[in-house]
Amino acid sequence: MQPASNHASQTRTLYDITFVFAAVIFVIVGGLIVVSAIKFRSKPGDDTLPKQIHGNTKLEIVWIAVPTVIVLVLFVLSALTLGKIDTAEANSMTINVTGFQWEWKFTYPSYTLADGTALAITGVSGPLDAQPGVPASQWPTLGLELNQPVHFHLESDDVIHSFFIPVFLFKRDVIPGHPNDFWLTPDRAGSFVGKCAELCGLYHSGMLFNVRVMPKAEFDQWIQQQLAAFQKAQNACKTPQNGVIQVVAKSIQFNTKCMQVPSNAVTKIDFSNEDPGTPHNIEVYTNSSATTRLTGATGPTNTIVGVSQTTYTIPSGLQPGTYYFKCDVHPGMNGKFVVK
């Protein structure tokens, strides 16, 4: 496998050196075994032992000294390589990677919409993602700029995952409650595949994603395309079907950033929490600063914990305009609430 980053090249060099040592040892040991098996094989009528070398001080010093030197050389080279890999790189672009059962979310804090929302590319989890034959076009894509240092910040929403891009010859665990970081510089353009390398549940095999390493001009164009698609998704409002809006909380996010309801009719919000062991709710506020609830309550209302469901009722007669909804437990879960 050809390395596709600066650190991958360093790791590949260490692999090659280790392989050379292993190959030489294999040839010597294997050769001595073959020679001994042939030269000293038992012959009919000859029961005498060959000359013994027990107590040969020089030979014993050699077979202690040589392996010791090999281990020390590999230890020093490994320590130096690990030190380089774990060193932060200057002028790096940060990408926040979130693992969840069973997909990935890539957030680019340096690229935002007009309202300050950072670009986020999220995979869709579920059984179909884990089935053979699902086209790679359905996987989320991690876009990287060629020769641009990248700082990956890793977090998990649920269980331990492992972020692995084979052509980078590197993986790092994604542990709940224990963020991890690493840096590298992609140095070979192309399309590659990434995956989860830690068994994390039923659809672990579906935690796949695309990796595109692009020259700057192509990367800038790709970013603009992603921002446009993200803006479109942000602006898409859920509307009532037969007086009901279905909203789901999963992986610490709502499945919509906008709800639109009529002012002259009662609307119900069927809310499902699909985050095991995690509390969520939906509360509507009069403004984005979240100072006044429409319900007049003074604390979180109708909070549900774990995989469960509840129904909120939005009364008729609200003044047309743009309101704001959010989860009182997780400030990052929010969106627009439009009354028309």
C-alpha positions in Angstrom: 0.0 0.0 0.0 1.4 3.4 -1.1 1.5 6.0 1.8 -0.7 9.1 1.3 0.6 11.3 4.1 3.8 12.5 5.6 3.5 10.4 8.7 2.4 7.4 6.6 5.7 7.6 4.8 7.6 7.6 8.1 5.6 4.6 9.3 6.2 2.8 6.0 9.9 3.3 6.4 9.8 1.8 10.0 7.8 -1.1 8.6 10.4 -1.7 5.9 13.3 -1.6 8.4 11.4 -4.0 10.7 10.7 -6.3 7.8 14.4 -6.4 6.8 15.4 -7.4 10.3 12.7 -10.0 10.5 13.6 -11.4 7.0 17.3 -11.7 7.9 16.5 -13.5 11.2 14.1 -15.8 9.4 16.7 -16.7 6.8 19.4 -17.3 9.4 17.2 -19.3 11.8 15.4 -21.2 9.0 18.7 -21.9 7.2 20.3 -23.3 10.4 17.3 -25.5 11.1 17.4 -26.9 7.5 21.2 -27.4 7.6 21.1 -29.1 11.0 18.2 -31.4 10.0 20.2 -32.5 6.9 23.7 -32.6 8.2 23.0 -34.2 11.6 20.1 -36.5 10.7 20.2 -39.9 12.3 22.0 -42.6 10.2 21.4 -46.4 10.5 23.8 -47.9 13.1 25.2 -44.6 14.3 23.8 -43.6 17.7 26.6 -41.2 18.7 25.7 -37.5 19.3 27.3 -34.8 17.2 29.8 -32.5 18.9 28.0 -30.4 21.5 28.6 -26.7 22.0 27.2 -26.2 25.5 29.3 -23.7 27.4 30.6 -21.9 24.4 30.9 -18.5 25.9 31.6 -16.6 22.7 28.6 -18.1 20.9 26.3 -17.3 23.9 27.5 -13.7 24.0 26.7 -13.4 20.3 23.2 -14.7 20.5 22.4 -12.5 23.5 24.2 -9.4 22.1 22.8 -9.5 18.5 19.0 -9.7 19.6 19.7 -7.0 22.2 21.1 -4.7 19.6 18.2 -5.4 17.2 15.6 -4.6 19.9 17.4 -1.4 20.9 17.6 -0.2 17.3 13.9 -0.9 16.6 13.0 0.7 20.0 14.9 3.9 19.1 13.5 4.1 15.6 10.0 3.4 16.8 10.2 6.0 19.6 11.5 8.6 17.1 8.8 7.8 14.6 6.1 7.9 17.2 7.4 11.2 18.5 7.1 12.7 15.0 3.6 11.3 14.5 2.3 12.7 17.8 3.8 16.2 17.3 1.3 18.9 16.4 1.8 20.5 13.0 1.7 24.3 12.6 -1.0 26.1 10.5 -3.2 23.0 10.5 -6.9 22.9 9.6 -9.0 21.4 12.3 -11.6 18.8 11.5 -13.8 17.5 14.3 -14.6 13.8 13.8 -17.6 12.3 15.7 -18.2 8.6 15.8 -21.6 7.2 16.5 -23.4 3.9 16.0 -22.9 3.5 13.2 -21.5 6.3 11.1 -19.3 9.4 11.2 -19.8 13.2 11.3 -17.0 15.5 10.0 -17.3 19.1 11.1 -15.1 21.9 9.6 -15.0 24.8 12.1 -13.1 26.9 9.6 -16.0 26.9 7.1 -19.3 28.2 8.3 -22.7 29.5 7.0 -23.7 33.1 7.4 -25.2 32.4 10.8 -21.9 30.9 12.1 -23.0 27.2 11.9 -20.0 25.1 11.0 -20.1 22.9 8.0 -21.0 19.3 9.1 -21.0 16.2 6.8 -22.9 13.4 8.5 -23.3 9.8 7.5 -26.7 8.1 7.7 -26.6 5.2 10.1 -28.8 2.1 9.8 -29.0 -1.5 8.5 -28.7 -0.5 4.8 -25.3 1.0 5.4 -24.1 -2.4 6.7 -25.3 -4.5 3.8 -23.0 -5.6 1.0 -23.4 -3.8 -2.3 -24.4 -0.4 -0.9 -22.7 2.2 -3.3 -19.9 4.3 -1.9 -21.8 7.4 -3.0 -24.0 6.9 0.1 -21.1 7.1 2.5 -20.1 10.4 4.0 -17.0 12.0 2.4 -14.1 13.5 4.3 -12.5 16.1 2.0 -8.9 17.1 2.6 -6.6 19.6 0.9 -3.4 18.3 -0.6 -0.3 19.3 1.4 -2.4 21.1 4.0 -1.7 20.0 7.6 -4.8 18.6 9.3 -5.6 18.4 13.0 -8.2 15.6 13.6 -10.1 16.0 16.9 -11.9 12.7 17.7 -15.0 12.2 19.9 -17.6 9.5 20.4 -21.2 9.9 21.2 -21.7 6.3 22.5 -19.2 3.5 22.5 -15.5 3.1 21.5 -14.9 3.3 17.8 -11.6 3.6 15.9 -10.9 6.1 13.1 -8.8 4.3 10.4 -7.7 5.4 7.0 -5.5 2.6 5.6 -3.5 4.7 3.2 -2.4 6.9 6.1 -1.1 3.7 7.9 -2.6 5.1 11.1 -5.6 4.6 13.3 -6.6 6.1 16.6 -9.4 5.1 19.0 -12.5 7.3 19.4 -13.4 7.0 23.1 -16.6 8.4 24.8 -15.6 11.0 27.4 -11.9 11.0 26.3 -11.3 13.1 23.2 -8.3 12.1 21.1 -6.2 14.2 18.6 -3.6 13.6 15.9 -2.0 15.6 13.1 -0.9 14.7 9.5 -0.4 16.2 6.1 -2.0 14.4 3.1 0.6 14.4 0.4 -1.0 12.2 -2.4 -4.1 13.2 -4.2 -6.8 10.6 -4.8 -9.9 8.9 -3.5 -9.5 6.4 -0.7 -11.7 4.6 1.9 -11.9 5.0 5.7 -13.5 2.7 8.2 -14.1 1.9 11.9 -11.4 -0.5 13.1 -13.0 -1.3 16.5 -16.0 -3.7 16.8 -18.7 -1.3 18.0 -21.9 -3.1 17.6 -24.3 -4.7 15.2 -23.6 -2.5 12.1 -19.9 -1.9 12.7 -19.1 -3.1 9.2 -21.2 -0.3 7.8 -19.1 2.5 9.4 -17.4 3.3 6.1 -16.5 6.7 4.6 -14.9 8.2 1.5 -11.7 10.2 1.7 -10.9 12.7 -1.1 -7.5 14.4 -1.1 -7.6 17.3 -3.6 -5.4 20.2 -4.8 -6.3 23.5 -3.2 -8.5 24.8 -6.1 -10.5 21.6 -6.3 -10.8 21.5 -2.5 -12.1 25.1 -2.4 -14.7 24.2 -5.0 -15.7 21.1 -3.1 -16.1 23.1 0.1 -18.4 25.6 -1.6 -20.5 22.7 -2.9 -20.7 21.2 0.6 -21.7 24.5 2.1 -24.4 25.0 -0.5 -25.8 21.5 0.2 -25.5 22.1 4.0 -27.3 25.4 3.7 -30.1 23.8 1.7 -30.5 21.1 4.3 -30.5 23.7 7.1 -33.2 25.7 5.4 -35.5 22.7 4.7 -38.4 22.9 7.2 -40.4 20.0 8.4 -44.1 20.6 8.1 -47.1 18.8 9.7 -48.5 15.7 8.1 -52.1 15.3 9.3 -51.3 17.8 12.1 -48.2 16.0 13.3 -44.5 16.6 12.8 -42.1 13.7 13.4 -38.8 14.7 15.1 -36.0 12.4 16.1 -33.0 13.0 18.4 -30.0 10.8 17.5 -26.3 11.2 18.0 -26.9 14.4 20.0 -28.7 16.1 17.1 -32.2 16.6 15.8 -33.0 15.2 12.4 -34.1 18.8 11.3 -33.0 22.3 11.8 -36.3 23.9 10.9 -40.0 23.3 11.7 -42.9 25.2 10.1 -46.4 25.1 11.6 -49.6 27.0 10.7 -50.8 29.7 13.1 -54.5 28.8 12.8 -54.3 25.1 13.8 -53.0 22.9 16.7 -49.9 21.0 15.8 -48.4 18.0 17.6 -44.7 17.1 17.6 -44.1 13.4 18.0 -40.6 13.4 19.5 -38.5 10.2 19.6 -35.2 10.0 21.6 -32.9 7.4 20.0 -29.8 8.1 22.1 -29.6 5.3 24.8 -29.1 6.7 28.3 -29.2 10.4 27.1 -31.8 13.0 28.1 -33.4 15.2 25.4 -36.4 17.5 25.1 -37.8 20.1 22.7 -38.6 23.5 23.9 -39.7 26.5 21.8 -38.4 30.0 22.6 -39.4 33.4 21.4 -35.8 34.2 20.3 -32.5 32.7 19.5 -31.0 33.8 22.9 -33.4 31.3 24.5 -34.6 33.6 27.3 -38.4 33.2 27.1 -40.2 29.9 26.6 -43.5 29.9 24.8 -44.8 27.6 27.5 -43.8 30.0 30.3 -42.0 27.3 32.1 -38.8 28.1 34.1 -36.9 24.8 33.6 -36.5 21.9 31.1 -39.9 20.5 30.2 -40.9 17.0 29.2 -37.4 15.7 29.2 -37.2 12.0 28.2 -34.2 9.8 28.9 -32.9 7.0 26.6 -34.9 5.3 23.8 -38.4 6.6 24.4 -41.1 8.9 22.9 -43.3 11.8 23.9 -45.7 14.2 22.3 -45.7 18.0 22.5 -48.7 20.2 21.6 -48.2 23.5 19.9 -51.4 25.5 20.3 -53.1 27.5 17.6 -53.2 31.3 17.6 -49.4 31.9 17.7 -48.4 35.1 16.0 -46.8 34.5 12.6 -43.0 34.8 12.7 -39.8 33.0 13.4 -39.2 31.4 16.7 -36.5 29.1 18.0 -36.4 25.5 19.3 -33.7 23.7 21.2 -32.9 20.9 23.5 -32.5 22.3 27.0 -29.9 19.6 27.9 -27.6 20.0 24.8 -27.3 23.7 23.6 -25.9 22.6 20.2 -29.3 20.9 19.4 -31.4 23.8 18.0 -33.2 25.2 15.0 -35.8 27.6 13.6 -39.5 27.3 14.5 -41.5 29.1 11.8 -45.2 30.0 12.3 -47.2 31.0 9.2 
